[in-house]
Each structure stands twice: as C-alpha cells, then as structure tokens.
Amino acid sequence: MAVSCGTLVVDAGHRLLLGHVTHTPRWDIPKGLQDPGETPLEAAMRELYEEAGLAFAAERFVEIGRIDYRRDKALHLFRVDAGTDLVALDGLSCRSFFPHRSTGKPTPEMDGYRWATRAEVARLCWPRMAERLLALDW
C-alpha cells in the first residue's frame, strides 16, 4: 500500500494551512508519497518544503500517525504548530511541478495558500480528505 506523508501546519488561531491544488476547485494539505528509504518524517518534511517552501526543525513535528485514506493509500501525518511564526503566506511557493495536460509545460502542484478553519476545511477540501482532517484534533 502506498503511503502519503503530510503535515498539518496550524497557526495560533488553530487554523490549518491549505494549498490550492492547481487546475482544481480544491485545497489540500502539503503531502505526497513516501520515497523508498525515507522515513515518514523525512517524507513529510520534504513534501512540506516542495509544496509550500516551508522548512521547520524536525523537533517541531509531532507525529499524528498513520490513518486510512483510500483502499490503495494510507496517510502518515504530522503536526507543526506554527504559532505566530507564519503570519503572512505570500512568501510561500511550490517547488514541485507536473506537466500540464494540454501544453506539457511544468505546472506547480499548488498555486495558492490560505489558513482555514474547521468549517472551511469541510467545504474547501475533497470530501474524503475533509472527513479525515475533521476527525483529528488540530
């Protein structure tokens, strides 16, 4: 089973950092597949940097653990309390690209960032992801 590792970055107001998934109406947490030889923490830290340009010290990551996501994929999640360290999001940027389906041009996986309350997560994220996120205490 594939494992997608991700990070719940939470601000002082208990809002969750979400990235807008390019060419979709949805938002998601920074996450991605664990590479061979990587620990879940290493994968989560790499994905957070690739998808949002964020780097936190490993000690700041609190392991939430592995949860069911889909029949073919599990989520291994961590939490980082950003507190007031991350007030402005305009400096965030995605360093992970995919080929655009029509042009083939490199396209960032995420093209915008926002803080979201629990109520906003329910309407912004894909239903399965929203259900998993809202079942957690963040």
C-alpha positions in Angstrom: 0.0 0.0 0.0 1.3 3.5 -0.9 1.9 5.9 2.0 1.4 9.6 1.5 3.1 11.7 4.2 1.9 15.1 5.1 1.9 17.9 7.7 -0.8 19.8 9.4 0.6 23.3 9.9 -1.5 25.0 12.5 -1.4 28.7 13.4 -2.0 30.4 16.7 -5.8 30.7 15.9 -6.0 26.9 15.3 -6.4 27.3 11.6 -4.9 24.8 9.1 -2.6 25.7 6.3 -4.0 24.6 2.9 -2.6 24.8 -0.6 -4.8 25.3 -3.6 -4.4 22.3 -6.0 -3.7 23.8 -9.4 -6.4 23.4 -12.0 -9.0 22.2 -9.5 -11.5 23.9 -7.2 -10.0 22.1 -4.2 -7.5 22.8 -1.4 -5.3 20.2 0.3 -2.5 19.9 3.0 1.1 19.6 1.8 1.6 15.9 1.4 3.0 13.3 -1.0 4.2 9.8 -1.5 7.0 8.5 0.7 10.1 7.6 -1.4 12.0 4.3 -0.9 14.4 4.7 2.1 12.7 7.7 3.5 11.2 7.8 7.0 7.6 9.2 7.2 9.1 12.3 8.9 11.7 12.8 6.2 8.9 12.4 3.5 6.6 14.9 5.3 9.4 17.4 5.7 10.4 17.1 2.1 6.8 17.4 0.9 6.2 20.5 3.0 9.2 22.1 1.5 8.4 21.1 -2.1 4.8 22.1 -2.0 4.9 25.2 0.2 8.6 26.2 0.6 8.4 25.7 4.3 11.1 24.2 6.5 10.7 23.6 10.2 13.2 21.9 12.5 12.4 18.2 12.9 11.8 18.6 16.6 8.7 20.8 15.8 7.0 17.9 14.0 4.6 15.9 16.3 3.6 12.6 14.9 -0.2 12.0 14.5 0.4 8.6 12.9 -0.9 6.5 10.1 -4.5 6.7 9.2 -6.7 5.0 6.5 -7.2 7.2 3.4 -8.1 5.1 0.4 -8.1 1.4 -0.3 -4.7 1.8 -2.1 -3.2 4.6 0.1 -2.7 5.5 3.7 -1.8 8.8 5.2 1.0 9.3 7.7 0.5 12.7 9.3 2.5 15.1 11.4 1.5 18.4 13.0 3.6 21.6 13.3 2.4 24.4 15.5 3.5 27.5 13.6 2.1 29.8 16.2 2.9 33.3 15.1 6.0 32.3 13.1 4.0 32.1 9.9 1.6 35.1 9.7 2.0 36.1 6.1 1.6 33.4 3.4 2.6 35.5 0.4 6.2 34.1 0.6 5.1 30.5 0.2 5.8 28.8 -3.1 5.5 25.4 -4.7 8.7 23.8 -5.9 7.0 20.6 -7.2 5.8 20.5 -10.8 3.8 18.3 -13.1 3.5 18.5 -16.9 0.3 20.5 -17.9 -2.1 18.1 -19.6 -2.5 20.3 -22.7 0.8 22.2 -23.1 3.2 19.9 -21.3 4.6 23.0 -19.6 5.8 22.5 -16.0 3.0 23.4 -13.7 3.2 23.8 -9.9 1.1 21.3 -7.9 -0.1 24.1 -5.7 -0.8 27.7 -6.8 -2.0 29.5 -3.7 -2.1 29.2 0.1 -4.6 30.1 2.9 -5.5 29.4 6.5 -8.7 27.5 7.0 -11.0 27.0 10.0 -12.6 23.6 10.6 -15.8 24.7 8.9 -13.8 25.9 5.9 -11.9 22.6 5.6 -15.3 20.9 5.2 -16.1 22.8 2.0 -12.6 23.5 0.6 -11.1 20.0 0.6 -12.1 16.9 -1.2 -14.7 15.1 0.8 -12.6 12.1 1.9 -9.7 14.4 2.9 -12.1 16.8 4.8 -13.5 13.8 6.6 -10.1 12.6 7.7 -8.9 16.0 8.7 -12.0 16.8 10.7 -11.7 13.6 12.6 -8.4 14.8 14.0 -7.8 17.2 16.9 -5.8 20.1 15.5 
